Amino acid sequence: MAETVVSFVSNHLTTLLREEGSLLGGLRQEVELIKDELGHMKAFLKVAEAKEDDDPRLQEWIKQVREAAYDIEDVLDEFVLRDRVSKPSILKAIKSLRARHQVASEIQSIRSRIKNISEGRQRYQVEFGIDDRVTGSSTMNDSCRYSRDDTLLVEEAKLVGIDEPKQHLISKLLEGHDHQLKVISVVGMAGLGKTTLVKKVHEDPDVRKNFPVRAWVTVSQTCDFPKLLRDLIWQLHEEGKKPVPQSIESMTTAGLKKFVNDFLQQAGRYAIVFDDVWDVEFWNEIKFALPEGNYGNRIMLTTRNADVASASCTESQDYVYKMEPLSIEDSWTLFCNKIFKGDRCPDHLMDVAKAVLDKCDGLPMAILAICGLLASKDASRIDEWEIVQHSLGGELEGTGKLERVKRILSLSYNDLPSHLKPCLLYLSIYPEDYLIHCRMLVRLWTAERFVEWRERMRIEDVAWAYLSELINRSLIQVTGVFYEGLPYACRIHDLLREVILIKSREQNMVTVTTGQPMTWPSEKVLELGGEEIEETPNEVFNLLHLTYLSLCDTKVERVPKAIGKLQHLEYLNLGNTGVRELPVEILKLQKLRHLIVFQRVDPSYIDYGYHGFKGPSKLGGLLALQTLNTIDASSGSEIVKEIGKLTQLRELTITQLRREDGKELCFSLVNLTSLRELSVASVGKGDDYEIIDLNHHQHSVSSSSSCSFLRSLRMLIMRGRLETMPVWITHLQNLVKISLSWSRLRADEDPLKSLQHLPNLGEIGFSGSYQGERLCFKAGGFLKLKRLWLRRMEGLRWMTVEEGACPNLRKLVLSRLPLLEDLPSGIQHLSHLQELGLCEMSSRLMEKVENQQEESEDYRRMAHIPEIVIGFYTNDGRWRIRRLWGKKKKHSLPSTSSIPWLSFLFFFCFSEKFLMFSIFSIACSMQMQHSYLPPQISACEIMSSMITKYRNQFAHKST
């Protein structure tokens, strides 16, 4: 962490010296000396941080470095900012002299501190034998590492839930008669039992019989590659009862690899396990020692890193097995086996036992560690168990039975590159089991300056890469994906949270107040979302370092002119507020990248869209903008023309677009060559929407800039009437999602013709989009379509799916199509269909579906669908859900736990609506995505249910 801080501050000082050198005057030399000394410390810190757990003195030294780096940054930033915002005057000159004198004194004090710290570095270099020229990833001494034997402790409890995955992996090892080398990678987070599972497979009699040459190699993080190869050679010779040549001790790495390769070429069929592989580089090295042969040889790997698994399994015959946590049932069995020797848990301990077990989240190592702790307690005294339950987090700070889990998770943390450590520690501010909005998270990382700039990359893309790496390392768990497969929501395991919380406290990175959420001390981020405020506090506009400001879900209705003082602001969220207009001072925010201002027109009914904001006439001057959500275009073509100047835009949401301004919008879109998400709503609502006229683009389709726009767009949402489908839609080769609401296209304007050959289209939502009687999905069309919603098309009588159309469709929802009296013709061709939803459909269609006989034609057409969900009203006006062939659900408003509510947002995948609005967006998604919900069950009702369930989460404020 300190290395990251020092690296950032050092880079910041370099920029400051370059851009503000004249302001610093005589202070410049002092600042340069500090920058140079911080640079000398960086390499030492990289290694020292990996050893800090061993010595409190080293911890204290690292803390001093971090605090000194922060102090120098704060002093200089404050000086430069005050100099910039002060108006020229004699008074300013006097104040500037005072400020300069004060800054000079503070800098000299910091310089003296850094000199003393540097002397400490030299002492520790000698004492710990650390070379400050070390580069690359952090290394650790053996005392920091847990023994790989620890991972096999799951054996002592006769790990449950292993038989099925064991047989599955054995079948993968033995299947086929191919003569190629086959690689099987088992991937998952620490403590899942990967080693135990693979060991069981490796020692199975059938495996031993089919693979006479076998070896087990433990790789681990601090891999000595030549030593590993020698160990492999020893095992191979011992397995074959052959003497080991003494010459291997003097061989080079290349010679050892050739020796292994030659040996295996002659040895016959082999199966080798490489356990605990940490990085791709290891695989890239070892694979050259493994010959293909003609015997069907096998390699198995265990890893926590998904990149390792994918890098090792590149051939068609290879296989990646993702290790999952134990089920609730298997976790309970393991828990009882360990503590009660397989007997039943006493009734008086049942509730507390389940609460403790819930902390483990199916992680075998965590279960065993907690079981070891509870086994030492008196089972007749519930108070002892309750103490463990309530102090489980604090127990991690000690050296008790949970130390094993702590060491495993700490190892994963210590292995992180320095730039990822603060990102992971930042998650300690979230409560247990908190579902974290990924897009919000990466923007917070960026605002906090955790993310390093990389050449030719957007800073947000770098932040997404950080998130991806943490996910691949199994430290962050994805709980929902967005429309393009990007993670939408995530969480961290409770036990990992306890570990990083300890580290955050040790480094003074979080503020702990009894009874209050954890906070991350920051002058850059201010989250006021959901607070009961009606106007922005004046104090906010004195926070000159602020980069991130959220006032979403407040009663704020205006933005003061003082907003112009926040010249470092990069993110401004006024979502779900009463703000309808922004002052001209907003144009002073030249670093602003994300501007979010909206409010739902009718919170009780999702089809009415959003209010946006009216921007200043020169809005196009905000050249750094990447997100503009939601701009009110009712003022005319000038504001639409300004949008065309925002060439960095990636997400654009427009509302109240007039028909006559469609042409201007098309011209503006040509300039937006990075645009990925576009949402356009015309003036009006429901059947009264005005026409959206976007058919002015086709004349320039061949131009290079237009092609860039057409290539970049991933999501398109249009809410309003269409006379025809825009011609340019057929050129959207990377479009993943499209939603058309209230388009009311005529019968001769079949929208499927424009969409059927788009190669990446995965999701379609039509609501009131088409007035024709027939829809036909042609053979060879919609090859990647996975989800399809058809809703409120009152004239639709027939639907046909030709053989070869929609071959990957997983979900089909038909809602309020009153004239559709039969199932789609050709539905039997949808062989991958997992769910069919029917909501408020005709009585004739419902009768066919519900009263079918097994020998009937309709039954045969539907027999392959695992689940059919029917939504309807009873005679007493109550809404009911009936499921055929699937698991029965309560016939009432679905609980949030029974709906995959973090899956793809249907009609409203705009930029994030987090905190309270996040819940509302998800609730709206439920209402649309699960079209079995009646219109009368509003998103607000669903939201109320969700808030009740997750009330503790939303009491939390990020910072």
Secondary structure, DSSP 8 states (H G I E B T S, - for coil): -HHHHHHHHHHHHHHHHHHSHHHHGGGHHHHHHHHHHHHHHHHHHHHHHHHGGG-HHHHHHHHHHHHHHHHHHHHHHHHHHHHHHS-SSHHHHHHHHHHHHHHHHHHHHHHHHHHHHHHHHHHHHHHHT--TT--SS----GGGS--GGGGGGGGGGT-SS-HHHHHHHHHHHH-----S-EEEEEE--TTS-HHHHHHHHHT-HHHHHH-SEEEEEE--SS--HHHHHHHHHHHHHHHTT----GGGGG--HHHHHHHHHHHHHHH-SEEEEEEEE--HHHHHHHGGGS--TTTT-EEEEEES-HHHHHHH--STT-EEEE-----HHHHHHHHHHHHHTTS---GGGHHHHHHHHHHHTT-HHHHHHHHHHHTTS-TT-HHHHHHHHHTHHHHTTTTSTTHHHHHHHHHHHHTS-TTTHHHHHHGGGS-TT--EEHHHHHHHHHHTT-S---TTS-HHHHHHHHHHHHHHTTSSEEEEE-TTS-EEEEE--HHHHHHHHHHHHHTT-SB--TTS--B---SSEEE-TT---SS--GGGGG-TT--EEE-TTS------GGGGG-TT--EEEEETSS--B--GGGGG-TT--EEEEEEES-TT-GGG-EE-BB--TTGGG-TT--EEEEEE-TT-HHHHHHHTT-TT-SEEEEEEE-GGGHHHHHHHHHH-TT--EEEEEESS-GGG--B------GGGTTSHHHHHHHHH--EEEEESB-SS--GGGGG-TT--EEEEES--B-TT--THHHHTT-TT--EEEEES-B--SEEEE-TT--TT--EEEEE--TT--EEEE-TTSSTT--EEEEES-TT--S--BTGGG-TT--EEEEES--HHHHHHHHS--TTSHHHHHHTT-SEEEEEEE-TTS-EEEEEESS----SSS--GGGS-TTS--SS---S---THHHHHHHHHHHHHHSTTS-TTS-HHHHHHHHHHHTTTGGG----
